[in-house]
Amino acid sequence: MARLDRVIQALFERKAQALQLAPGKPATLHADGAAPQALTQPLQAAHVLPFVRELLPAGSTVAVDGPAPASFTYDAPAGRVDIAVTHEADGAHVHIRPAAAAAAAPPPAAPPAPDRSRPPRRPPGSRRRPRDRRSGASRAPSPSATRWPGRTSTSCSA
């Protein structure tokens, strides 16, 4: 486990937008509208780059020691972060931000297509209106069917 993993975990737990490491200053969390929060004792310039080297993926060709700015992505136990390293007169400055949510999570799966081979089922308790066999039109139930459910009225003619 890298030494910065605990500090990165605090970044996610406190829902901060950025974590900054700079020589002579403590590791600092930055959140919208809030004052920066110091998390550690002031860092020495000689310690900043070794902390970052622990986060580099195995076999990485990213040169964090050179004068040019460098950036890479790290999959911390708390979540994926984007790391940017810049070099200034006092030493290396590191900015750590949570990776974009869209890039970290796969797109949601499409819902399954409805089965159109059968007509949809009616909810329990719903009644089907009888149809006239000759025309196919719906007809209203007889008055006796609404008064006595389950019974049908029959008319007999003699």
Secondary structure, 3 states (H helix, E strand, C coil): CCCCHHHHHHHHHCCCCEEEECECCCCEEECCCCCCEECCCCECHHHHHHHHHCCCCCCCCCCCCCCCCEEEEEEECCEEEEEEEEEECCEEEEEEEECCHHHHCCCCCCCCCCCCCCCCCCCCCCCCCCECCCCCCECCCCHHHHHCCCCCCCCCCC
